Amino acid sequence: MVIFTVHEPPNGPGDRLDRAERLVFVKDGFHWMAALVPPLWLLIKGLWLELAIYMGATGLVVWLLTTAEANTASSAFLIIVQIVFGFEAGAIYSAALERRGWRVVGTVAGRDREDCERRFLEFWLPTYTQIPPASSEGGAIATPSPSWAMTAWTRARDAIERGRQRIGAKA
C-alpha cells in the first residue's frame, strides 16, 4: 500500500480537466533515488534551496569529521544522513511545493501510483466545481452551456475508463 499527497498549483486553469493534468502526486514513504543520490534527486525536483542547504550541511559535517580524523565516522554519518533523507524526501518536496503556493487537495492510498491517481480522480473530478468567469455586461456571471458540461463529463468519464483499462492490462 502506497500513500500519496495530491498538490494543486496556484493560479491553475479554470477547467477541471486541465487542472487534473497539472496535479502533482507526492509519495509519502521511502524514496530510493533520494537515498542513493540526494543531490541528483534534489536537482531533478528543482529544489535549489534544499540542495544548497544539503550540500552546505553535509560539507560542513564532513569537514569537521575529517579534521577530527574520524574518516570511518564521516562515512557512516553520510550513509545515515542519506537513509534519513530517503525517508524524508516526500515531506521535503511537499513543503517546497507549499512554499511556492501549491495547496494540498487530498491524500490517497492504493497499490501503486496509477491506482492512487485513478482513485483520486474518480472522486475529485465529479465533485470539483468550477467558478464561471464574470462577463463584461454589468457584472453578471456567465453560466456554462449544457453542451460544455456534457463534454467535460464525457472527457472525465473517458479518462477514468482509460485508467481502468491500463490497470486491468497490468494485472
Stockholm file with secondary structure:
# STOCKHOLM 1.0

chainA/1-171         MVIFTVHEPPNGPGDRLDRAERLVFVKDGFHWMAALVPPLWLLIKGLWLELAIYMGATGLVVWLLTTAEANTASSAFLIIVQIVFGFEAGAIYSAALERRGWRVVGTVAGRDREDCERRFLEFWLPTYTQIPPASSEGGAIATPSPSWAMTAWTRARDAIERGRQRIGAKA
#=GR chainA/1-171 SS CEEEEEEECTTCCSSHHHHHHHCEEEEESCCHHHHHCHHHHHHHHTCHHHHHHHHHHHHHHHHHHHHTTCHHHHHHHHHHHHHHHHHHHHHHHHHHHHHTTCEEEEEEEESSHHHHHHHHHHHHHHHCCCCCCBCSSTTCBCCCCHHHHHHHHHHHHHHHHHHHHHHHHHC
#=GC SS_cons         CEEEEEEECTTCCSSHHHHHHHCEEEEESCCHHHHHCHHHHHHHHTCHHHHHHHHHHHHHHHHHHHHTTCHHHHHHHHHHHHHHHHHHHHHHHHHHHHHTTCEEEEEEEESSHHHHHHHHHHHHHHHCCCCCCBCSSTTCBCCCCHHHHHHHHHHHHHHHHHHHHHHHHHC
//
